[in-house]
Amino acid sequence: MADEVIKHSVHTLVFRSLKRSHDMFLSNQSMLPPIDEKAEKILKAVKARDSYGQVMSAVQKAQAVKQQEAMIRPDTPHDTEIAESAALGSDGAMLPYSVPSIPTPTAIVPAPRKAPTMPRPKWHAPWKLFRVISGHLGWVRCVAVEPGNEWFATGAADRVIKIWDLASGKLKVSLTGHVSTVRGLEVSPRHPYLFSCGEDRQVKCWDLEYNKVIRHYHGHLSAVYTLALHPTIDVLLTAGRDGTARVWDMRTKANVHTLAGHTDTVASLACQAAEPQIITGSHDSTIRLWDLATGKSMCTLTNHKKSVRAIAVHPTLYTFASASPDNIKQWKCPDGKFIQNLSGHNAIVNCMAVNPEGVLVSGGDNGTMYCWDWRTGYNFQRLQSAVQPGSMDSEAGIFALTFDQSGSRLITAEADKTIKIYREDDSASEETHPINWRPEILKRRKF
């Protein structure tokens, strides 16, 4: 009769396997040489000397100087910093250290560096609504102030350009000629000309002495969303839904350059006398800096994650800002070096304007208007545009805004078919509206 097979539990089998493994490796472990404590101490001393030799010698020297001063002037209070340094080199230190016999060069102990502090923002008076002007029959899409600061022009979805008296808010004249929404306006500082562009692909030059169109600039293949005038030469720039920006000779109507490179609608455009003379922002989330002489792209900024719908150039500093739903970003000219993010405007930002005092205002698609200190990025005021009677709350949207030539009045073009004028609150002071400045919350992400 065969022997019966003894069945063991899984627990017993695992335990026996562990014991066999333990017995097998125990013999190998016992054969390791003992740790030489003297060699370990020498190893640690060599590492300490290599890593901290100069620092330790400087600490010991500072300790010796302190002891000499204490012998000369025993009543002198201890210097906290030297005492702390001396404590590092004392017998209670983690790594005992002896001064090497080889003379080491004297290390210069640098002064303790202060933690970087963010500059305090300049105080700006808050803005308040001063006047509401109605007269357009559609969304007001663009606004421009003339160089003499006496009147301003607005263009709207009712296809009409209206010119208003800045002081009284009264309508002076209406210009008709566009067959679709007027999207951009500019007044020439050197000629009696008003330039307009619209969704009808037309770019027009109006002679303000006769209130008539005297030139058309043909070439865009789709709606023209924005235009700008060069400040020193007779050049007009336009951009739009065909993904290009075009440079026109103002007088001959010639298309000097077609700035191609963007892969989507070019929604924002800025022009300045210094390099880069042309800056464009697009729905492809990029900003391009262009060389006006060659018509070539000098640089492409890809930091934004969403469409760039507004660009504002500072009037005196060599910087500009770009707005996207993710952030408002500031850049340094001429190479587009990133400066900082202005975070908090959680909306589609349609427009921006900056005045010589360093107040940057951004207007959102939901009727919010944020006021920022340009230098520090401090958001000192948030406004919600009031929808006019007869309009729905969803019609609160700011499409364009600009400061007048003095920088003391702000004109907004809105979705409720009105134009609103804001000005600084004269009764406000730093005591009534203090700066709520907490730099610890402004750990800006550098990208």
Secondary structure by P-SEA (a helix, b strand, c coil): cccbbbbbcaaaaaaaaaaaaaaaaaaaaaacccccaaaaaaaaaaaaaaacaaaaaaaaaaaaaaaaaaaacccccccaaaaaaaaaaccccccccccccccccbbbbcccccccccccccbbbbbbbcccccccccccccccccccccbbbbbccccbbbbbcccccccccccccccccccbbbbbccccbbbbbccccbbbbbccccccccccccccccccccccccccccbbbbbccccbbbbbcccccccccccccccccccbbbbccccccbbbbccccbbbbbcccccccccccccccccccbbbbbccccccccccccccccccccccccccccccccccccccccccccbbbbbccccbbbbbccccccccbbbbbbbcccccccccccccccccccccbbbbbccccbbbbbbcccccccccccccccccccccccc
